[in-house]
Amino acid sequence: MHMRRIKILFLSLFLFGVQMLYADMIHIGIDKNLVGTNASKKDFVIGMTVFVKEFAQSEGVDYDITYYESVEELAEAFKAEKINFAVAESLSFVRYFDKKQLIPAVMAYKTNKEESSTLLLLKRTEDRRKIKEILQGKAIYNGDKSIKLYLQTVSLENSIKNSEVVVSKNAQQSILKLFFKKGDYALVDEASYKLAIELNPQLKESLEVLQSVPLRLDTLSFMNANMPKELHNQLIKSALTLNQTQRGKQLLQMFKTSIIDVTSASELDNLYALQAKHDDLLGKKQGNSR
């Protein structure tokens, strides 16, 4: 009887230890393709990694980071619950992840969430052509997959064939290329546009907004629905109070941003709708061509 109690106690302690080990562990998965391909993405990944590391140390939580060769592998690991914190492009979450598994995480923003999630189409002020004519011209953008999907959808919707694009390093370069007449219109986030005209007021006189499209751009992070609630709440709370400390402000500078806010799967709704529209238009086009 005594030995049985010892075994039960040992088993209980073992299971408790396993549970605590799992509960106190942040398993981060990052799409390797984000690193080194775009300055803003690289800054975000570095900043997020440092933030999680410092959060883990301050809260006594363990963590590990895995870089996945493809977003498909990352999504599979997330689905299998091998990781509980994923970092990828917004469109990757739409195409490869189960929305039911996505719960809020955190994201760094240049100014605020709204400006970072709005896609602007810019044109030169002297260009008086109608929007459909302008869209048939040369587009300038930073290679973001969400923007590429938008361009493909616009082309299908307006029966535009063989539209030409100019891929830039970032949104600021896209704006400058449009200013110097390297294309007919540019697609950038609102925060980048506002920063550009603040730094160079001449741009505001030479460029104007053609349209505004509420699309989620660039990199996002989400946690897995299997993340222990207490740990999830701890991480969110720590992120939202980051700019209240000197070290937190330094981290935000590393992000090249000013605030951290909470992400939500509902922010992907417009991208889900765009993907569905694109697939529908493509299906009809392929059906008509047979």
Backbone hydrogen bonds, N-H to C=O, Kabsch-Sander energy under -0.5 kcal/mol:
donor,donor_aa,acceptor,acceptor_aa,energy
5,R,1,M,-2.2
6,I,2,H,-2.0
7,K,3,M,-2.5
8,I,4,R,-2.6
9,L,5,R,-2.8
10,F,6,I,-3.0
11,L,7,K,-3.0
12,S,8,I,-2.6
13,L,9,L,-2.6
14,F,10,F,-2.5
15,L,11,L,-2.8
16,F,12,S,-2.5
17,G,13,L,-2.4
18,V,14,F,-2.5
19,Q,15,L,-2.6
20,M,16,F,-2.7
21,L,17,G,-2.6
22,Y,18,V,-2.4
23,A,19,Q,-3.0
24,D,20,M,-2.4
25,M,22,Y,-1.5
26,I,62,D,-2.3
27,H,25,M,-0.7
28,I,26,I,-0.8
28,I,64,D,-3.0
29,G,85,F,-3.3
30,I,66,T,-2.6
31,D,87,V,-2.1
32,K,30,I,-0.6
32,K,68,Y,-2.6
34,L,31,D,-2.1
35,V,32,K,-1.1
37,T,34,L,-0.7
38,N,34,L,-0.7
42,K,38,N,-2.8
43,D,39,A,-2.6
44,F,40,S,-2.0
45,V,41,K,-2.6
46,I,42,K,-2.5
47,G,43,D,-2.8
48,M,44,F,-3.2
49,T,45,V,-2.3
50,V,46,I,-2.3
51,F,47,G,-2.5
52,V,48,M,-2.7
53,K,49,T,-2.3
54,E,50,V,-2.5
55,F,51,F,-2.7
56,A,52,V,-3.0
57,Q,53,K,-2.2
58,S,54,E,-2.3
59,E,55,F,-2.2
60,G,56,A,-0.8
61,V,56,A,-2.9
62,D,24,D,-2.1
64,D,26,I,-2.2
66,T,28,I,-2.6
68,Y,30,I,-2.7
68,Y,66,T,-0.6
74,L,70,S,-1.7
75,A,71,V,-2.6
76,E,72,E,-2.0
77,A,73,E,-2.2
78,F,74,L,-2.1
79,K,75,A,-2.5
80,A,76,E,-2.3
81,E,78,F,-1.1
82,K,77,A,-2.7
83,I,77,A,-1.0
84,N,27,H,-2.1
85,F,27,H,-1.4
86,A,222,F,-3.0
87,V,29,G,-2.3
88,A,220,L,-2.1
90,S,218,D,-2.7
92,S,89,E,-0.6
93,F,89,E,-1.3
94,V,90,S,-1.3
95,R,91,L,-2.4
96,Y,92,S,-2.5
97,F,93,F,-1.2
99,K,97,F,-0.7
101,Q,98,D,-1.8
102,L,98,D,-0.5
102,L,99,K,-1.1
103,I,101,Q,-0.5
103,I,223,M,-2.9
107,M,261,D,-2.3
109,Y,259,I,-2.6
116,S,112,N,-1.5
117,S,113,K,-1.2
117,S,114,E,-0.5
118,T,115,E,-0.8
119,L,117,S,-0.5
119,L,213,V,-3.2
120,L,118,T,-0.5
120,L,188,V,-3.8
121,L,211,Q,-2.5
122,L,120,L,-0.6
122,L,186,A,-2.8
123,K,208,E,-2.6
125,T,206,S,-2.5
127,D,124,R,-1.7
128,R,126,E,-0.9
133,E,130,K,-0.5
134,I,130,K,-2.1
135,L,131,I,-2.6
136,Q,132,K,-0.8
137,G,134,I,-1.9
139,A,164,E,-2.3
140,I,185,Y,-2.0
141,Y,166,V,-2.2
148,K,144,D,-2.2
149,L,145,K,-2.3
150,Y,146,S,-2.0
151,L,147,I,-2.7
152,Q,148,K,-2.4
153,T,149,L,-2.3
154,V,150,Y,-2.6
155,S,151,L,-2.3
156,L,152,Q,-2.1
157,E,153,T,-2.6
158,N,154,V,-2.1
159,S,156,L,-0.7
160,I,155,S,-2.8
161,K,159,S,-0.5
166,V,139,A,-3.1
168,S,141,Y,-2.7
168,S,166,V,-0.6
174,S,170,N,-1.8
175,I,171,A,-2.2
176,L,172,Q,-2.0
177,K,173,Q,-2.5
178,L,174,S,-1.9
179,F,175,I,-2.2
180,F,176,L,-2.2
181,K,178,L,-1.8
182,K,177,K,-3.1
184,D,138,K,-2.7
185,Y,138,K,-1.6
186,A,122,L,-1.5
187,L,140,I,-2.5
188,V,120,L,-2.1
188,V,186,A,-0.6
190,E,115,E,-1.0
190,E,118,T,-1.6
191,A,115,E,-1.1
193,Y,189,D,-1.7
194,K,190,E,-2.6
195,L,191,A,-2.1
196,A,192,S,-2.3
197,I,193,Y,-2.3
198,E,194,K,-1.4
199,L,195,L,-2.2
200,N,196,A,-2.1
203,L,200,N,-2.2
204,K,201,P,-0.7
205,E,201,P,-0.9
206,S,202,Q,-1.2
207,L,203,L,-2.4
208,E,123,K,-2.7
210,L,121,L,-4.5
211,Q,121,L,-1.2
213,V,119,L,-3.6
215,L,213,V,-1.9
217,L,116,S,-0.5
217,L,215,L,-0.5
220,L,88,A,-3.0
222,F,86,A,-2.0
223,M,103,I,-2.2
224,N,84,N,-1.9
225,A,101,Q,-1.7
227,M,224,N,-2.5
232,H,228,P,-2.6
233,N,229,K,-2.7
234,Q,230,E,-2.2
235,L,231,L,-2.4
236,I,232,H,-2.2
237,K,233,N,-2.5
238,S,234,Q,-2.4
239,A,235,L,-2.1
240,L,236,I,-2.3
241,T,237,K,-1.1
242,L,239,A,-1.4
244,Q,241,T,-1.7
245,T,242,L,-1.3
249,K,245,T,-2.1
250,Q,246,Q,-1.7
251,L,247,R,-2.1
252,L,248,G,-2.1
253,Q,249,K,-1.8
254,M,250,Q,-1.5
255,F,251,L,-1.7
256,K,252,L,-0.8
257,T,252,L,-2.4
258,S,109,Y,-2.2
259,I,109,Y,-1.6
261,D,107,M,-2.5
263,T,105,A,-1.8
267,E,264,S,-1.9
268,L,265,A,-1.7
269,D,266,S,-1.6
272,Y,268,L,-2.5
273,A,269,D,-2.3
274,L,270,N,-2.2
275,Q,271,L,-2.8
276,A,272,Y,-2.2
277,K,273,A,-2.3
278,H,274,L,-2.8
279,D,275,Q,-2.5
280,D,276,A,-2.2
281,L,277,K,-2.7
282,L,278,H,-2.7
283,G,279,D,-2.2
284,K,280,D,-2.1
285,K,281,L,-2.3
286,Q,282,L,-2.6
287,G,283,G,-2.0
288,N,284,K,-2.3
289,S,285,K,-1.5
290,R,287,G,-0.7
